[in-house]
């Protein structure tokens, strides 16, 4: 069988020359075109007012690109500093009283959990659906939803196990009681399709599967499903017109998701993400998803045959770009692999391999050869849960 080749030509990502990059669940590699984007930002800064107009043009183009990925309109997109800020703005917009509840699950990243835990001391019940190994069946979540549920928060794809949630089933159960669905697409947007039209709010980081830079978070509010709320913070960017005669007495928020933007965004990050999305959108999303699922499907089979304890599902419907295995000394093993120019994430009792459109079968081959030449799987405590460290 002919090896599956990367979808992209190697010259698009020079940094990968000689490397196997399976680190995208933590950080994507830089694209060649992002150097030109950074230079364009700096050049435009030197144009004074015309430069600001150029920044605004790139910003609006980026909103359109993000909206295209989610099947929504650009008016639904807010550009913030990071995904954690986006989650906190959503949390601050939801009216909660004692007796209400929030439904999460055991495979969540801390940033989805911590803002809600602040409400636990105020009488709000934070419910956590259990996991079965690395899996979280939709019923584990939907069984916790009742008429006092205000928000169901879920990562489309788990950073821990790579489990891809059934958003259709979860959203239907939330919608039946009027609960808001908050989806963190950080581990899916850019590699598998995200049904933005099915959920209320999508948030995402930009420096992982979207291959952008740091300093930019995405908040997408689906106004077709739920009206825009009054945000918990307001600044000059939140307001439609700031130079009014009565500006010391009143303000009027933007009618779009831009009402969540308090001040100027990180324009270097906007230029970087605009460049990476222009590149990503060259590839049909269904083709990217099929390519990645074929690679991760092969990898889970190969790792299982070698005796590694998988956290990731073998079912294509519940898998995306991340493949995780239990490894007690995951950080140490990841360091050894990096010494062989095979880059993955290790820690918290696991190893995680992340495959994107620029990966191919030869990357999987090099990983497996490296693993086979090392110590092999290390026994670990199957009771470990949760997520420590930045991943």
NUKEVEX-612394 format. One record per residue: x, y, z of N, C-alpha, C in turn. Coordinates in steps of 0.001 Angstrom, whole numbers, plus 524288, in hexadecimal, padded with zeros to 5 digits. Layout:
XYZXYZXYZ;...
END
This chain:
8034D7FB5C8000080000800008000080378804E080000;8020D808A57FCBF804FF80D837FC85804418109C80187;8088381260803F3807F081570808CB804AA81A55807E1;8018381BA480BC17FE528206780B81801F58251380C3F;802068288D808658056E82D1E80891802AF831A980B34;8058C8357680D498031F83A3380F547FFE883CE380B13;7FBE583FBB80C9D7F8BA84294808E07FB7C8477A806EC;7FF2584986809FA801BE84E6F808A18074F84D74806C0;80948850C38033C80EBD8503D8019481278851C2805EC;8171084F5B8063881AB08505080A9A81C8F855EA80AFB;81CD6858AB806A181EC385E06806CE81B3A861C3809B2;8164F8603780A96812B2863A880D688141F864308132F;816CE860368154B8184E8604C81AD681E0985EAF81B36;821A78623C81A048273F860E081A018292F85EC781F37;826B186061823738286085EB8828A682826858C982949;8251685627826008246885082826948289884D5D823C1;82C2984FE9821318303D84D1F81E6383357849AA82232;83308844A18217F835C7840EA824E1832FF83FA6829EB;82E968423B82B0882BC18416182FEC826A583E8782EF8;824ED83BC9832FA81F98839B18332281CAA83CE68372E;818DE83FE683574816008436D838F3810C28410083A65;8109E83EC483F1980BD583C798413A80A4D83F6F8462D;80B6A8447D8462880AF4847E184AC28067584BCB84A3C;8036984B5D846167FFA384F77844D17FB6285013848ED;7FA2384BF284BED7F65A84C7E850217F82B8504185457;7FD4285155854747FF798553585804800DE85A3385519;8032A859918507E804F185E1784D7C805DC85C6A847D9;803BC85F7A8442F804A385E5983EB2809BC860AF83CDD;80BFC85EA783899810DB860CF8367C80FD7865D583378;813BC86942833098131486E1E830098131A86D1382A30;80FD586FF08276380FA486F98821B3813718738381F42;815628723B81AB9818F6875C0818058166187B0781708;8116287AFC815A080EB387FD18143B80DDA88374818E2;80E978818281DA180DC4884DA8222C8121C888DA822E6;816A8887D8820BA81AC788BCE820E6819328909281DB8;816DC88F9C8192B8150C893F9815F081094896D98189F;80D4A893EB81B5D808F08965981E3080AFA899E982289;80F03898198254F8114F89B5082979813BA8A04382736;8164189FC4822BB818998A459820448146A8A82781E5E;810058A60B81C7080BB68A96881ABE8098B8AC7D81F53;809118A9E9823DD8073B8ACAF8288580ADD8B13B829D6;80FEF8B02B829F0813B78B44582B4D813B38B8AC82742;8134E8B739822508132C8BB3781E3980E538BEA181EBC;809F08BC3581FD0805118BF298204D805258C2C38250B;807DA8C1328291D808428C49B82DB980ACC8C9D482C57;80E228C9C582875810DA8CE80826F980DB08D21F8237A;808CE8D0AE82273805908D3CC81EEE801C48D756821CC;8024D8D7A2826FD7FEE78DB0482A267F9288D98E82958;7F5DD8DD49828087F0458DC3C8279D7EF128D83782357;7F1EE8D86B81F187F1288D48581AF67F2938CF0B81CE8;7F6598CECC8207B7F7C18C9C8822C17F3688C78F82613;7F0C28CAF3828F77EC4D8C91882C167E7FB8C6FB8288E;7E72B8C98C824267E3418C7A88206F7E4DD8C24C81E54;7E9E88C18A81D667EBD38BC7781B8A7EB138B84681FB2;7EC328B99B824A47EB3C8B5EB828E77E5868B43F828FB;7E2018B808828807DC658B6E6828B27DAC48B34E8243F;7DD2D8B40281FBA7DBEB8B0B081B417DD828AB0581C41;7E2378AA4681E6F7E4048A4F781FAF7E0868A292823E7;7DF1B8A5B9827B47DBC38A3E182BFD7D67F8A1EE829F4;7D40A8A4F3826947CEF18A35F8248A7CF6789EA182102;7D3B389E4A81E1C7D49E899AF81ADA7D536894D781E41;7D7E08956C822B07D87789101826477D33088F5782878;7CFDB8930C829E17CAA98919482BD07C7C688E44827C0;7C83D88FC0822D87C59A88CC481EBA7C7D98874681E42;7CCEE886CC81EC07CF5C8819B81E547CDA087E17822DB;7CD98880318279C7CBDD87D2082C247C62E87B8882B79;7C2EC87F32829CD7BD6687E08828F97BCAD879BF824E8;7BFD7879D3820CF7BF85875CE81CBF7C08B8706681EFB;7C46D86FFA8226C7C5A286AEC824D87C0FE868C5827E8;7BDC386C4582A117B97F86AA582D7F7B42686ADF82AE3;7B3EF86C9D826097AEFC86CE8823557AB6C8712A82566;7ADB487572827567AAB2879C1829887AC4E87ED7826E3;7AA088833F8288E7AB578884D826607AF9088B008297F;7B28188E9C8271A7B6CE8914A829C77B50E8949882E62;7B0148963482E757AE1F8994E832DB7ADE78962F837ED;7AE7C8910A837827AE4B88DB383C277B39188D3083EDA;7B7BA88F5F83C7B7BD1088E6A83E447BF2A892FC84177;7C12B891C2846227C404895888495E7C9A6893B6849DF;7CD5389763849C27D2E88963A84A1F7D4F38983984F57;7D6A3894928529E7D844895C6857EF7DDFE89450858B0;7DFCA8946285D857E5588935F85E737E6A188D9785EEA;7E2F388A62860A77E3D1884C1861177DE9F882068621D;7DEA187CD9861E27D9D1879E1862977D7CE87A3786830;7DB5187A9986C037D99E87AF1871757D69A87FFB8726B;7D85C88444870087D57188920870757D0038887F86E15;7CFBC885DC869A47CAB4885068670D7C6FB881FA86A90;7C8F287DD086D0B7C5A387AB88708A7C3AD87E1887503;7C7198812F877517C5878846F87BBF7C17F8888987A32;7C1DE88A9B875717BDED88E53873AA7B89F88BB4872FD;7B8B8886DE871297B3CC883F5870BF7B198882E487628;7B4EC88123879BA7B3358801E87F197B0BB884FE8816E;7B32488977880947B12688E50882C87AC1A8902E88062;7AAB488E0187BE27A5EC88FB38793A7A12988C6187A9F;7A2058882287D8379DC18848587EC379B9B885C488433;79694887278849B7944F88827889CB793868830A88CC1;795E6882AF8915C7958987DEC8948E7939087F4D89A00;7907387BC789C3478E8287C5C8A18A78F41877278A458;78F64877348A99078FE6872468AC7078BC786E5D8AAB6;78D82869858A9FF78A0A865648A82A78AAD864318A268;78CF6867E289F6978E32866D3899F0792C2862FF899AA;7937F860B189523797FF85D318948879A9A85DD588F35;79F9185C6E88F2B7A2E185C7688A837A4AE856D9889AA;7A49685504884C97A62F84FA1883A87AB4584FAA8808D;7AF4D84D12882B07B46184C72880347B58B8469887FCC;7BA668453187EAE7BBCD83FA687E9A7C16D83EE888050;7C2D183A1E8818D7C7D8838ED883FE7CC84839758805D;7CBA383A2F87B587CFEB83AAF877997D0FE8405E8761D;7CF0584418879417CF878499D877EF7D4C584BF68798A;7D68484FC3876787DB1C852D5877D27D9AE8568887C4D;7DD54857A587FDE7DC0685AE1884707D9798601E88333;7DAE48628D87EC77D8B1867B287DA47D2D58678E87CB8;7D0A9862FD87B567CB038627F87AD77C872861828801C;7CB7685FB7883DE7C95585E37888FB7C9C58629C88CF9;7CE508650388D527CF6E868AF891907CB9A86D48891ED;7CA2186FCC88D987C67D8743588E217C139872A889073;7BF8F86DD488F6C7BA9186C07891947BB1586A868974D;7BFB086896898DC7C0738670E89E567BFD786BB38A209;7C0DD870648A0147C0238750D8A3607BA6B875958A517;7B6EE873658A1F47B162873C78A33A7AF9B86FA28A720;7B2CF86BA38A7F77B13B867628AB707B042869568B0F8;7B37686D218B2BC7B2CB86F3A8B80B7AE0B872D18B873;7AB9C873FF8B4077A7108776F8B3FE7A202874678B30F;7A25886F448B3A979DA386C188B35779C6B869E48AE05;79FF586A938AA4779F31868518A5127A1D7862FA8A4EB;79F0A85F1A8A3047A0F3859BC8A2DD7A41F858DD89DE4;7A9238579E89E7C7AC7285668899FE7ACAC8507189989;7AA1E84E68895947A9B7848C5894D07ADC3846F0890D8;7B059842A6892167B4808409F88EB97B30C83B2088CF0;7B23383A84887DE7B0EC83560885B37B5BD831E7885DE;7B51B82D018876A7B9A282980887DC7BB8F827A88828B;7C069825E7882797C2B68239B87DC97C34B81DC387E91;7C34581AEF87A4B7C45A8155287A4D7C981814A587766;7CDC58141C87A5C7D2E581460877EC7D3A4819D9875DA;7D47981A57870C27D4E881F7C86E5C7CFF38213586B9F;7CBCF81E0A86C0E7C6EF81F1F869497C2F8821D186CD4;7BFDC8254C86A767BB88827C586D437B6A782737869D8;7B3C9822ED86A5E7AF0B82252867387AB62826F38680D;7A88F8285D863F87A50182CD38645B7A12C82C2C868D7;79F9182764869E979BCB8267586E2079DFF827E887375;7A32D8278F8741C7A59282924879177A48B82EE487A29;7A45F831EE875FC7A3668378E8766F79D92838B18769D;79AA8836828730079519837CE8729B791FF835F48775D;793D3831CC879F57911882FEA87EA779158833DE88323;795228377E882EC795B783B6288714792A78406188600;79077840DA8815878DAA8459787FD67880C84557881C4;78664849A188450780F3849F0885FF77EF984F8788539;77A5D850AB887507780A855C68863E77AAD85A3E8892F;77E948591D88C82781A385D3988F0A7871285DCB88C9B;7880785AF58886778D1185B6B885B778D298606888285;7912E8639688354791AF8688088079795B68683A87C16;799CE8652687CDF79DF2864BD878ED79FF985F26878CA;7A0DC85D31874147A3C685857873567A8DA859DE870A2;7AD31859528737C7B25285ABA871687B542855D986FC9;7B72B855BB86AF77B9B085100869097BDCD8525F864F4;7C25584FEE865667C6368504B8613F7C4A284C9185CEB;7C47384E86858267C2F684B1F853C77C6728464F853AD;7CB83847258546C7CF4E842D9854C07D26484385859C9;7D2D883F5E85CCC7D59A83F9B861CF7DB7E840038610E;7DDD78439B863F57E38884402863E87E60483F4386683;7E32183CA886A047E5358384086CFC7E57B8333E869C4;7E113831BB8678E7E0C382CA8865037E00782CFD85F21;7DE978319D85D1E7DD638320D857957D7CB830A08564D;7D48282F9785A4D7CF0D82E32859687CC25832AF856CB;7C9618317A852767C62D8355A84FC97C07C8348E8515B;7BE33838A4853A47B8E783847855B57B4C9838798516E;7B05D8360F852997ABC68363184F347A8CF83B3C85061;7AA3E83F6F84DA57A7E78448284EC37A220844A984D64;7A0708418A849A079AED84178848247978E83FA784CAF;7991383B6384F2C7960A839478538F7964A83CE985844;79ADB83F088595879B7F8426685DEA798658477485D35;798C1849B885890795EE84E9B857927900A84DD4857D4;78E3184976855CB7888C8486C855EC786978482C85B83;789818459085EF6787E2845228646F7881184A6786724;78C0A84D8D865F878C70852BE868577880C8564086660;787148560B86159783108596085F0577DAA8582B8613C;77CBF8534486293777A7851B68649B7764A85461869BD;77A4B8560686CB777949858B1871B577AF185E6C87187;77C688604D86CE877DEA865C786C51783698670C86E10;786B28630486EB978C15863E58707B78F908658686BE9;79364868BB86D137972A86A7C8692F79B538664B8686C;79CCE86550863887A11F861B3862757A606864E18613B;7AA0186419864657AF06866C2863CE7B308862B286224;7B5018633185D547B88885F4485B207BDFC8619785A81;7C1CA85F0785CE17C7448606C85C207C94B85D2F8578C;7CA6985FD1853377CC2B85D2384E7E7D21085D8184DBF;7D4EB85E9E851EE7DA8D85F478518C7DD3A85A8184F36;7DB56855C4850817DDDE850FE84EA97DB3D84EB8849CC;7D7D2851C4847507D54484FB98429A7D5368538B83E11;7D4938588C83F177D3F185C6183AE97D8EB85CAB8379C;7D85385B6E832947DCCF85B5E82F0E7DE80855F482D7D;7DC94851EC8304C7DE3284C9582EFB7D9878490982E0C;7D557849A3831147D069846F982FE67CC2284B1582FD5;7C7F0849E482D1E7C3C084DC082C757C0DE84EB18319B;7BFCD853A6832A67BD088554B8375D7B7B48576F835B5;7B36585509837897AE2F856C4835EA7AC7585BAE838CA;7AEAB86019837397AD8C864FB839EC7A7D586670839DE;7A4F6864C8835E279F6E866288359279C0B8630783953;79E3F85EFA83BC579B3785BAB83F4C79B9285D5584500;79F5A860B1846467A04C8620384BBD79FA5867E184C8E;79F80869748518979EA486EFF852C67A3A4872308528C;7A7D287038854F57ACB38732F855557B14B86F8585450;7B4F187162851297B9D386E8E8503D7BE4E8721C851D6;7C1FB87008854CB7C6CA872D9855FC7CB6186F8485430;7CFC68720B853357D45886F16851817D9528723E8524F;7DD9286F748534D7E2C6871BC852E47E42A8722184D1A;7E874874C484BE67E9EE8756E8466A7EF3C8731C84506;7F24D8717F848EE7F7B986FFD847E77F87A86A158477D;7F43886727847997F4B286171847337F34185FB7841AC;7EEBE85D51840FE7ED5185B1A83BE97EC5785F47837C7;7EB3B864158395E7EA888685A8359C7EFB586A9E833CE;7F3F68692E836827F94986A81834F17FA75870548351C;7F781873348384E7F89B878C5838FF7FCC98799683D1F;7FCC787E5183F728008A87F7A8438C7FDDA88017848C9;800DC881BE84CAF7FEB4882A8851D97FC308880F85226;7F901888CC8562A7F6C488DF58571A7F19988EF385473;7EF0388ACB852A07E9FA88B71850067E662886E785164;7E1D088838853727DDCB8845F854867D8F58859585151;7D5EB88199850287D14D8822984CD37CC6B8811285008;7C88F8848584F937C366883AF851E37BF668846284D89;7BC538806084C947B85C8808E848727B30987F9F84AEC;7AF9F8838184A7E7AA658834084CDC7A666882A68487B;7A39887E428488C79FD287D058447979AAB87FD084598;79A0688467843647955B8878A844847906C8852E84219;79110881A983E6278C7A87F0E83C2B789F287B7084030;78D0B879C08440D78B068764A8481E789EB8791A84D3F;78CEA87D3C84E5178C7587FCD8536878E0188591852E6;78AC288927854E178C1288EBB8547679114890038575C;793C18940B8557A79875895D58582779718897D485D99;79A528968D86180799508985A866D779BEC89D97867EB;79ADC89FB286C6279DCB8A42E86E697A2F08A20787086;7A76D8A38C86E5D7AC648A15F870387ADB58A33F875B8;7B1188A05B8784F7B2998A1B187DAC7B6A08A60987DDB;7B9058A7548796E7BCD58AB90879237BB8E8AEE28745A;7BCE78B3DB8749C7BBE48B75C870377C0788BB2086FAD;7C1C28BC6386AD87C5E88C024869B37C4AE8C2E28649F;7C83B8C628862D67C6FE8C94985E3A7C6088C5FB85964;7C87E8C1338591D7C7A78BDDC854917C2558BB22854C4;7BFF98BADE8595B7BAE58B84C859EA7B6708BBA3857D8;7B7948C09A856FE7B3878C47D855FC7B3868C60B85040;7AED88C6B284E217AE5E8C7F6848A37B09D8CD3C8472D;7AF688D14384A2A7B14B8D6888491F7B3208D8F884E36;7B8128DA8984E6A7BA248DC9F8535B7BA318E29685383;7BA438E52184F077BAB18EAD784EFE7B54A8ED5E84E79;7B2008EC678524A7ACCB8EEC28525C7ACB78F33585658;7A90A8F6B2855C67A8A88FB248595E7A77E8F96E85EF2;7A4C18F4F285F807A3428F31F864B87A68A8EE748667D;7AB648EE22864897AEA08E991865CC7B01B8E92B86B87;7AF998ED6786E877B0A18ED1D874227ABCA8EB788772A;7A7938EA7B8747C7A2A78E9218770E7A0978E3B487588;7A1D78E1E3870DB79FA18DCF386F057A3198DAA086ABF;7A2108D5AB869737A4AB8D3238650C7A0ED8CF23862BE;7A1FD8CD9D85DF479ED98C9A585B587A2788C57685938;7A1AF8C0AD85AFF7A5138BC60859747A47B8BB17853AF;7A89E8B8DB851817A8528B6D084C2D7A3DE8B2D984BCF;7A18D8B2898475179D688AEAF8466279F9F8A96F844B0;7A4D48A917844497A77D8A440842C27AAA38A22A8475E;7AD4089DB68467C7B07789B6184A997B50989ED284C1C;7B61A8A2DA849247BA5B8A66884A8C7B94A8A91684FC9;7B47E8A8DA851C37B3658AB1C856EA7B69D8A88185B39;7B8C68A3DA85A257BC158A13585E027C1AF8A34785DFA;7C31B8A66985A187C86D8A863859997C8E88AD8D85C96;7CC0E8AD938609A7CC6F8B22D863FD7D0488B62F861CF;7D4B48B45E85FD87D8B18B7E885DD47DB288B5B5858F1;7DF488B833857117E1D88B67E852407E3E08B0E5852BA;7E3378ADDF84EA57E53F8A88984EAB7EB168A87A84D5E;7ED618A3D584D7E7F2DC8A32D84C0A7F3318A2CE84615;7F49C8A721843927F4C48A71183DD87F9098A38683B9D;7FDA28A30583E138015289F1E83C0D7FEEB899A583BE8;7FBD58985B83FF27F94D8933D840267F508892C783C04;7F2558971483AFF7EE3F89713836FA7F0A28963083197;7F4E6898DB830687F78E8980C82B5E7F9618926082AE2;7FB738903D82F207FD6E88AE382F057F909886F982E0B;7F4B288794830E17F05B883E78303A7EDBF8849982AF1;7ED6488959829087EB2D88A35823DA7EE5B8874381FBC;7F38688761820517F6EC884A081C9A7F63287EBC81CFE;7F5D487CB2821D07F54F8770D822637EFFB8751B82088;7EBD987832821747E6B08768181FA37E63C876DA819B5;7E8CB87AB68174D7E8E687AE9811977EB56875E480F75;7EF50873FE812377F1E186F18810AA7EE6086A61811B5;7EC2286A10816587E8D786598817B77E416865188142E;7E1C886989812D57DCF88697380FBC7DDEA867E780A10;7E2D4867208088E7E3F3864EA803607E25885F328030A;7E21B85CAF8079D7E12785712807CA7DB7F8561580955;7D87E853178064E7D30D85202807BA7D2BB84F8B80D28;7CF72851A3810A67CF2884FA5816027CE15849CB8165B;7CACB847D4812D87C99984239813037CE5883EF581177;7D1AD8411980E037D67083E5F80C707DA6083E52810EB;7DAD1842B0813A97DE4D842F28182D7DC9083F0C81C52;7D78A83F0081D787D58383B748217A7D670835C781FFA;7D5608346781B1D7D62982EFE819647DBE482D6F819D1;7DF69830FE818457E50282FF38187C7E6C882F0181E18;7E52A8326F8219C7E6DF8320D8270E7E49582D33829AE;7DFA982BFF828AD7DD488275D82B127DFE38225982920;7E19282254824377E46281DBC822407E99581D138251C;7EC6082167825E77F1688211F8289E7F0BE81F9982E57;7ED0C8221E8310D7EC52820D28369B7EA1B81B5783737;7E6E48199D833747E4EC8143B833A17E94C8104B83338;7ECE68115882FB27F16380DDA82F3A7F4A780DF88343B;7F581812A0836617F8D48131983B027F6798105183FB9;7F15E810D6840A47EF1980E298452B7EF908083A84488;7EF0F8064783FB87EFAE800A583ED47F5437FEE883FEB;7F904801E683DFA7FE888007983EA480022800B784466;7FE6A804B0847217FFD08053384CA67FD55800E884FE2;7F8797FF9784EA77F5CF7FB63851757F8A07F62C850B4;7FA437F52384BDE7FD197F04984AC1802387F00284DC1;8047F7F48184EEE809777F4A6851B7808C37F4B28579C;803F87F46C85977803027F3F285F0E802537F903861FF;802177FD7585F348011480266861D77FB5A802A18637D;7FA69804D9868087F5108055D869FD7F2AC80A5A867C0;7EF06809AC864307ECB080E1D8617C7E8B9810F1864E0;7E8BC81623864907E48981955866AE7E0C281AF986263;7E28181AA885D7E7DF9881CAE859077DC1E81884856A4;7D77F81A29854F37D3B3816978529F7D5918147F84D5A;7D41980FB884C357D51C80D6A8470F7D0D080ED38432D;7CCA881146845067C827812B3841D27C929817FB83F32;7C8FB8181A839F97C9F381CFD837277C6668216B838FC;7C18E8202A83A567BDCD8243283BE57BF53826CB84101;7C291824358441E7C4178264F849387C9F58274D84992;7CC5B82845845137D1F28294B844F47D2E382DF484158;7D724830B2842407D8938350D83ED97DE70834AA83DBF;7E170838BA83F197E6FF838B383DE37EA87836CD8423F;7E86D83664847127EB9D834DC84B8F7EB4082F0584CA7;7EFAB82C9B84DA37EFED8272D84F697F3138272085476;7F0AB82550858B77F33C8254B85DD37F3C881FBE85FE7;7F83181EC78627C7F91A819CA865277FADC81AEE86AB5;7F9E68173E86E2B7FBCB817C387385801B6816DF87399;8047281A448766880A18819BD876F180BA381C9187BED;80D25819A587FD880E3D81BEB884F68126082034884A1;8164381F568815181A7982327880B881A04825C387B5C;81573827DA87A458146682A0487520817FE82E7587398;81928831F48774081C8783668875F9822068348C8748A;823F8830AC8776C8292B82E8D876558294F82BEC870F7;82539828E486FC7824FE8264586AB98249D82A3486647;8218782E4F8670E82112832588630B826548350086220;82952835BB8664C82E8683800865C083224834818629E;831DB82F60863878351282BB8860818338482BC785AC0;82E6F82C06859BC82C9D82C418545382E6A83147851B0;82E47835A2854888300183A9E85255835CB83A58850C9;838D983762853D483E54836A78528683F0F833C984D65;83AEE8313384BA083B0682E8384690838008319484271;836E68368E843A5833F783A0E8402482E688382A83F2D;82C30835848430C826A383418842EA8241A836FC84777;820EA83AD88464881EE883E6884A448193783D3284B84;8183983C0285086812F683B06852728128A83D75857DB;80DF083D0A85A3E80D4183F2185F8480D1483AA58636F;80FE783B58867D780FE08376786BEB80F5E839D387145;80C8A83750874BD80BBE8392E87A0E8069B8373987C2D;805AA8381E8813F800B3836AB883987FF60830ED882B6;8036282D9A882B3802768280088229801008263187CBD;8027F82926878B4801068279C87365804C2829E786F63;80482827AC86AB6806F2829C6866088029382B0F86235;8031C82F7785F7C7FF1A830E885BAA801B68322785677;7FFB582FAC8525E8019A8306F84D127FD4583318849F1;7FE878377E847807FA9783A99844BF7FBF783ADD83EF3;7F85B8390F83BA77F952838CC836067F5C983C948331C;7F84383F8D82F8A7F5648437B82C837F60D84243826B3;7F43F845CB823677F463844DF81DC57F9EE844AA81B9B;7FDB8846FD81E6280322846F981C8B806108420F81E34;8037583E8582100805CA839808226C8044E8354E81E70;807628311E81E5E8064982CB681AED80807827A381D63;8077C8236B81A7F808E281E4781C8B80E9E81DEF81E14;811FD820B081B64817938206681CB981892822BB82225;8157182689823B5815E282897829068145D8247282D03;8101F821A082BDB80E7881D6582F56812B98193C82F98;81509817EC82B198193C8140F82AFB81DC7815B582E80;81F7181AA482E08823E081C74831278229C81C62836FC;81DD881DCE8385B81C4281D8F83DD681C96817FD83FD3;81A638145583CED81A3E80EE583EB781FB980C9A83F29;8231D80DD283B7A8288D80BEF83BC782B2780E1D840A7;82A4381328841BE82CA3815978465A82A968131E84B58;825708124784BA18232880FE0850498253080A5785109;8258B8076984CBC82754801F984D1782CF78019D84EF8;8300F8059E84DCF8358F8058084F5A8367480796854DA;83251809A885729832A780BAB85C7E830CA8078386052;82F808092A864EA82E32805768690B828E9802E386862;82578805308651482038803028648481C9D80508868B9;817E0802ED868F3813FF804E886CA98159D8042A8724A;8146F8081B87569815B38080387AFA810AF8075587E0F;81071803B6881D880BA680319884E380A008083588765;804F1809268879D802E480DF0889F57FE2780CAC88D41;7FCB6810618907D7F83B80FBB893ED7F339810D0890E1;7EFE480CDA88FD47EB3180DA888CAB7E7348112688F4A;7E80F8128D894447E43E815E4896F47E54481BA689601;7E99781CFD893497EAD9822868926B7E6A88251B88F2A;7E53D829DF890C37E18382CFB88DD97E337832AA88E1E;7E0E0835E788AD47E1DD83B8388B2B7E63783D2088785;7E7B7841FF887B07EBA9844028842A7EF1184811886B6;7F3FE846F68873B7F78E84ACC8897E7FB3F84CAF8854B;7FCDF8516C885C0800A785380882287FE2C855FC87D68;80142858DE87A817FF5E85B6C875D07FFAD8578887155;7FB358569E86EC57FB3C852F686A667F77D854AD8663B;
END
